[in-house]
Amino acid sequence: MKIGREDFEAFINGEKSITPYIETDLLAGSYSVFGVKTASNPNYLIKAIYEMYELNLNKKLAVKAVRNLFRSVGLGSVGLNNLLKKLGIDLKPSEFLMLVFKLQHQQGWGAPFELLEATDKRIILRTKQTFESQVMKDWNMQVCGIHQGWIEGVLMAVTGMNWFCLERTCHAKGDEFCEFVADQAESSWKFKAEAIVKGESAITEFIEHKPVEGTIKLIDDPVVIMPRFVFTSMMNSLKKTMGEMPAGGVNYRAYMDMGKENVEHYRKMGITKPHILADMAFTFYSQMGWFRIISMEWNEAKKEKTITLEHTVESEAFGNTGKNVCYCTAGLLAGIVEGSFGIKVQGREIRCRSKGDEHCVFAITNKPE
């Protein structure tokens, strides 16, 4: 069905609904709106997407992953924006966003939206419920990743600027409305780092993997996936050359330098607060599979930080040896603390899973002058 300027104006003004523009060809198995082929949105499909991400992440990060996915969907609205401009309809970003949601919500994506605030830098809108807040209500938390992503993508498409959308209240959490606040914001690594440390984001968002080309980038830097047996191979080779204790010392020193260089890399991104530098480094290595952080404790009297880890890369690689094996991890932790806080420290493993302990525990202490 051909659609013109007067149709869009009537639709925007609420004089028409989307119904006359929906065409269904049951024999051909097609469903189109305004001549654009689309499809229905079954509940189980949305639930499957959320639960697929939850398997490898957690509920909070699953919502973030869905948000990233639908941000790309929102970016596709640039085609509609171009069509409107050709028809002589030039909408403000907030007006265009409301039009997009009229198109979506009259197809079953929740209740109509209400625009609460609209400036060049901030847009606030709300609805009684979104489609996903109904489907994922059993999660009992803020779940509107689809709409957060849509809002960010649509606004990015029509303004060419970066937008960040926060869901302030959510129907699935028991709130009266799903309310969204979208701010135009420059994307900075300081902001991203804080989100990673808080558990609101994951490093997988910043991995660019092109397996056919044989390249992987993390934060725009080339990286490689390294199997755990590399640690056993490297350690055994050094032990044959210089003995076990000297080999452990070499590994400790090498990974301490690596920890300090890693922190310096983050500092060059504009991250300056010592605790954020340290937490970001700890979080990144944890999310990259080097270990899982169980706890961190600080003893002011001893000037000692005790770090308890699970499945360190060495203890997993070596298995049960009856002795401490985590020289690389001890050096890495010490390097992160030394590089972040600008103090001289020494790290040692005081308990190890390879020795039969429940966890690998490390003591990081100030080095005597």
C-alpha positions as CSV (number, residue, x, y, z in Angstrom):
1,M,0.0,0.0,0.0
2,K,1.4,3.4,-1.0
3,I,1.8,5.8,1.8
4,G,2.3,9.6,1.5
5,R,2.8,12.7,3.7
6,E,-0.9,13.1,4.5
7,D,-1.0,9.5,5.9
8,F,2.0,10.1,8.2
9,E,0.7,13.4,9.4
10,A,-2.7,11.8,10.2
11,F,-0.9,9.0,12.0
12,I,1.3,11.4,14.0
13,N,-1.7,13.5,14.9
14,G,-3.7,10.5,16.1
15,E,-6.3,10.8,13.4
16,K,-5.5,7.3,12.0
17,S,-4.2,4.0,13.4
18,I,-1.8,1.6,11.9
19,T,-4.6,-1.0,11.1
20,P,-5.4,0.1,7.5
21,Y,-1.7,-0.2,6.6
22,I,-1.3,-3.8,7.7
23,E,-1.4,-6.3,4.9
24,T,-1.4,-10.1,5.5
25,D,-0.9,-12.7,2.8
26,L,-1.5,-16.0,4.5
27,L,-0.7,-18.1,1.5
28,A,2.6,-16.4,0.9
29,G,3.3,-16.3,4.7
30,S,3.9,-12.5,4.6
31,Y,2.9,-9.7,7.0
32,S,3.8,-6.1,6.1
33,V,3.2,-2.7,7.6
34,F,3.4,0.4,5.3
35,G,4.6,-2.0,2.6
36,V,7.6,-3.2,4.7
37,K,7.7,-6.9,5.5
38,T,7.8,-7.6,9.2
39,A,6.7,-10.5,11.6
40,S,4.8,-11.1,14.7
41,N,6.5,-11.1,18.1
42,P,5.7,-14.4,20.0
43,N,6.4,-14.3,23.7
44,Y,8.5,-17.5,23.7
45,L,10.9,-15.9,21.1
46,I,11.7,-12.9,23.4
47,K,12.0,-15.2,26.4
48,A,14.3,-17.5,24.6
49,I,16.6,-14.5,23.6
50,Y,16.8,-13.3,27.2
51,E,17.4,-16.8,28.6
52,M,20.0,-17.6,25.9
53,Y,22.1,-14.7,27.1
54,E,21.4,-15.5,30.8
55,L,23.1,-19.0,30.3
56,N,26.5,-17.4,29.8
57,L,26.1,-14.2,31.7
58,N,23.6,-13.4,34.5
59,K,20.1,-11.7,34.4
60,K,21.5,-8.2,34.6
61,L,24.1,-8.7,31.9
62,A,21.5,-10.6,29.8
63,V,19.3,-7.5,29.7
64,K,22.4,-5.5,28.7
65,A,23.1,-7.9,25.9
66,V,19.5,-7.7,24.6
67,R,19.9,-3.9,24.8
68,N,23.0,-4.0,22.6
69,L,21.2,-6.3,20.1
70,F,18.2,-4.0,19.8
71,R,20.3,-0.9,19.6
72,S,21.3,-2.2,16.1
73,V,17.6,-2.6,15.3
74,G,17.0,1.0,16.3
75,L,19.8,2.2,14.0
76,G,17.8,0.8,11.1
77,S,15.2,3.5,11.6
78,V,17.4,5.8,9.6
79,G,15.5,4.5,6.5
80,L,12.1,5.8,7.9
81,N,13.7,9.1,8.8
82,N,15.0,9.5,5.3
83,L,11.6,8.7,3.8
84,L,9.9,11.3,6.0
85,K,12.4,14.0,5.0
86,K,11.7,13.1,1.3
87,L,8.1,13.7,2.0
88,G,8.9,17.1,3.6
89,I,8.3,16.0,7.2
90,D,11.2,17.0,9.4
91,L,10.7,15.8,13.0
92,K,12.6,16.6,16.1
93,P,14.4,13.5,17.6
94,S,11.8,13.2,20.4
95,E,9.0,13.4,17.8
96,F,10.6,10.8,15.6
97,L,11.1,8.5,18.6
98,M,7.5,8.8,19.5
99,L,6.5,8.0,15.9
100,V,8.6,4.9,15.9
101,F,7.0,3.7,19.1
102,K,3.6,4.3,17.7
103,L,4.5,2.1,14.8
104,Q,5.8,-0.6,17.2
105,H,3.2,-0.5,20.0
106,Q,0.2,-0.6,17.7
107,Q,1.7,-3.9,16.6
108,G,1.6,-5.3,20.1
109,W,4.8,-4.1,21.7
110,G,3.2,-2.8,24.9
111,A,1.2,0.3,25.9
112,P,1.4,3.7,24.3
113,F,4.3,6.0,25.3
114,E,4.0,9.4,27.0
115,L,6.7,12.0,26.4
116,L,7.6,13.7,29.8
117,E,10.6,15.8,28.8
118,A,12.4,16.7,25.6
119,T,15.5,18.8,25.2
120,D,18.5,18.6,22.8
121,K,20.4,16.6,25.4
122,R,17.7,14.6,27.4
123,I,14.5,12.8,26.6
124,I,12.3,11.2,29.2
125,L,9.4,9.0,28.3
126,R,7.3,6.3,30.0
127,T,4.6,3.7,29.4
128,K,2.4,1.5,31.5
129,Q,4.2,-1.6,30.3
130,T,6.5,-2.7,27.5
131,F,6.1,-6.1,25.8
132,E,9.3,-7.5,27.4
133,S,8.2,-6.2,30.9
134,Q,5.2,-8.5,30.6
135,V,7.0,-11.5,29.1
136,M,9.9,-11.3,31.5
137,K,7.9,-10.3,34.6
138,D,9.0,-13.4,36.5
139,W,12.6,-12.0,36.6
140,N,11.2,-9.3,39.1
141,M,13.8,-6.7,38.0
142,Q,14.3,-4.0,35.4
143,V,14.2,-6.0,32.1
144,C,13.5,-3.5,29.3
145,G,16.6,-4.1,27.3
146,I,14.7,-4.1,24.0
147,H,13.3,-0.6,24.6
148,Q,16.6,0.8,26.0
149,G,18.4,-0.4,22.9
150,W,15.6,0.8,20.6
151,I,15.7,4.3,22.2
152,E,19.5,4.5,21.9
153,G,19.6,3.2,18.4
154,V,16.8,5.4,17.1
155,L,18.3,8.6,18.6
156,M,21.8,7.7,17.4
157,A,20.3,7.1,13.9
158,V,18.6,10.5,13.6
159,T,21.1,12.7,15.5
160,G,24.4,11.1,14.6
161,M,25.4,11.4,18.3
162,N,25.9,8.8,21.1
163,W,23.0,8.4,23.5
164,F,22.7,6.4,26.7
165,C,19.3,5.2,28.0
166,L,18.6,4.3,31.6
167,E,15.5,2.5,32.7
168,R,14.5,4.4,35.9
169,T,11.4,2.3,36.8
170,C,10.0,-1.0,35.4
171,H,6.6,-2.7,35.3
172,A,8.4,-6.1,35.7
173,K,9.9,-4.9,39.0
174,G,6.4,-3.9,40.3
175,D,6.6,-0.2,39.5
176,E,3.6,1.6,38.0
177,F,5.4,2.6,34.8
178,C,8.4,1.7,32.7
179,E,10.2,5.0,32.6
180,F,13.2,5.7,30.4
181,V,15.7,8.6,30.6
182,A,17.9,9.1,27.5
183,D,20.9,11.4,27.6
184,Q,23.2,12.5,24.8
185,A,26.6,11.5,26.1
186,E,30.1,11.1,24.8
187,S,31.2,7.5,25.1
188,S,34.4,7.4,27.2
189,W,36.4,4.6,28.6
190,K,36.1,6.1,32.1
191,F,32.3,5.6,31.8
192,K,32.7,2.1,30.3
193,A,35.3,1.1,33.0
194,E,33.0,2.1,35.8
195,A,30.1,0.1,34.2
196,I,32.4,-3.0,34.0
197,V,33.5,-2.7,37.6
198,K,29.9,-2.3,38.8
199,G,28.9,-5.4,36.9
200,E,26.6,-3.4,34.6
201,S,28.7,-4.3,31.6
202,A,30.9,-7.1,30.4
203,I,34.2,-7.1,28.4
204,T,32.4,-9.2,25.7
205,E,30.9,-5.9,24.5
206,F,34.3,-4.6,23.6
207,I,35.6,-7.8,21.9
208,E,35.9,-7.6,18.1
209,H,36.4,-11.2,16.9
210,K,37.0,-12.0,13.3
211,P,37.8,-15.7,13.3
212,V,38.0,-16.1,9.6
213,E,40.6,-13.3,9.4
214,G,42.4,-14.7,12.5
215,T,42.1,-11.5,14.5
216,I,40.7,-10.6,17.9
217,K,40.7,-7.1,19.4
218,L,39.8,-6.0,23.0
219,I,39.4,-2.3,23.6
220,D,40.8,-1.7,20.1
221,D,44.0,-3.6,20.9
222,P,45.0,-7.0,19.3
223,V,44.7,-9.9,21.7
224,V,45.0,-13.7,21.5
225,I,43.2,-16.6,23.2
226,M,45.8,-18.5,25.2
227,P,45.0,-22.1,26.4
228,R,45.9,-22.9,30.0
229,F,48.4,-25.6,29.0
230,V,50.7,-22.8,27.9
231,F,51.3,-22.1,31.5
232,T,52.4,-25.6,32.3
233,S,54.5,-25.7,29.1
234,M,56.2,-22.4,29.9
235,M,56.8,-23.3,33.6
236,N,58.2,-26.7,32.9
237,S,60.5,-25.4,30.2
238,L,61.9,-22.8,32.6
239,K,62.2,-25.4,35.4
240,K,64.3,-27.6,33.2
241,T,66.6,-24.6,32.4
242,M,67.0,-23.0,35.8
243,G,65.2,-25.0,38.5
244,E,61.8,-24.6,40.1
245,M,62.3,-21.6,42.4
246,P,64.2,-19.4,40.0
247,A,61.6,-20.3,37.3
248,G,58.8,-19.2,39.7
249,G,60.7,-15.9,40.3
250,V,61.0,-15.2,36.6
251,N,57.3,-15.8,36.1
252,Y,56.4,-13.7,39.1
253,R,58.5,-10.8,37.8
254,A,57.3,-11.0,34.2
255,Y,53.6,-11.0,35.2
256,M,54.2,-8.2,37.8
257,D,55.5,-6.1,34.9
258,M,52.5,-7.1,32.8
259,G,50.1,-6.1,35.6
260,K,51.7,-2.6,35.8
261,E,51.7,-2.1,32.1
262,N,48.0,-3.1,31.9
263,V,47.1,-0.5,34.5
264,E,49.2,2.1,32.6
265,H,47.2,1.2,29.5
266,Y,43.9,2.1,31.3
267,R,45.5,5.3,32.7
268,K,46.1,6.5,29.2
269,M,42.4,6.1,28.5
270,G,41.8,8.8,31.0
271,I,41.0,6.6,34.1
272,T,42.9,8.1,37.0
273,K,41.4,7.0,40.3
274,P,43.6,4.3,41.8
275,H,40.8,2.1,43.1
276,I,39.0,2.2,39.7
277,L,42.2,1.3,37.9
278,A,42.8,-1.7,40.2
279,D,39.2,-2.8,40.2
280,M,39.0,-2.5,36.4
281,A,42.2,-4.6,35.9
282,F,41.0,-7.3,38.4
283,T,37.6,-7.4,36.8
284,F,39.0,-7.6,33.2
285,Y,41.3,-10.6,34.1
286,S,38.4,-12.3,35.9
287,Q,36.0,-11.8,33.0
288,M,38.8,-13.1,30.6
289,G,38.9,-16.4,32.5
290,W,42.1,-16.0,34.5
291,F,40.3,-16.5,37.8
292,R,37.2,-15.7,39.8
293,I,37.4,-13.2,42.6
294,I,35.9,-14.6,45.8
295,S,36.8,-11.8,48.2
296,M,39.2,-8.9,48.8
297,E,40.1,-7.8,52.3
298,W,42.3,-5.0,53.6
299,N,44.2,-5.0,56.9
300,E,45.1,-1.4,57.8
301,A,47.4,-2.4,60.6
302,K,49.5,-4.8,58.5
303,K,49.1,-2.7,55.3
304,E,48.1,-6.0,53.7
305,K,45.5,-6.9,51.0
306,T,44.3,-10.4,51.0
307,I,42.8,-11.7,47.7
308,T,40.9,-15.0,47.6
309,L,40.5,-16.5,44.1
310,E,38.8,-19.5,42.5
311,H,40.1,-21.5,39.5
312,T,43.3,-19.6,38.9
313,V,44.8,-20.3,35.5
314,E,47.8,-22.1,37.0
315,S,46.0,-24.2,39.6
316,E,43.6,-25.4,36.9
317,A,46.4,-26.1,34.5
318,F,48.7,-28.0,36.9
319,G,46.0,-29.7,39.0
320,N,47.0,-31.4,42.3
321,T,50.8,-31.0,42.8
322,G,50.9,-30.8,46.6
323,K,52.5,-27.3,46.5
324,N,51.8,-23.7,45.5
325,V,52.0,-23.1,41.8
326,C,50.4,-19.6,41.1
327,Y,53.6,-17.5,40.6
328,C,52.2,-15.8,37.5
329,T,48.9,-14.8,39.3
330,A,50.8,-13.6,42.4
331,G,53.0,-11.3,40.2
332,L,50.0,-10.1,38.2
333,L,48.0,-9.1,41.4
334,A,51.1,-7.4,42.8
335,G,51.7,-5.5,39.6
336,I,48.1,-4.3,39.4
337,V,48.2,-3.0,43.0
338,E,51.6,-1.4,42.6
339,G,50.7,0.2,39.2
340,S,47.4,1.5,40.4
341,F,48.4,3.0,43.8
342,G,52.0,4.0,43.0
343,I,53.5,2.0,45.9
344,K,56.0,-0.7,46.1
345,V,54.5,-4.1,47.1
346,Q,55.3,-7.8,47.2
347,G,52.8,-10.6,46.5
348,R,52.9,-14.2,47.7
349,E,50.5,-17.1,47.5
350,I,49.6,-18.3,51.1
351,R,47.1,-21.0,50.1
352,C,46.7,-22.9,46.8
353,R,44.2,-25.3,45.3
354,S,47.0,-27.3,43.8
355,K,48.2,-27.9,47.4
356,G,44.8,-29.1,48.4
357,D,43.4,-25.8,49.8
358,E,39.8,-24.8,49.0
359,H,40.9,-21.6,47.3
360,C,44.0,-19.8,46.1
361,V,44.8,-17.0,48.5
362,F,47.3,-14.2,48.0
363,A,48.8,-11.6,50.4
364,I,49.8,-8.3,48.8
365,T,51.9,-6.2,51.3
366,N,53.8,-3.0,51.3
367,K,57.4,-3.6,50.5
368,P,59.7,-2.3,53.3
369,E,61.8,0.7,52.3
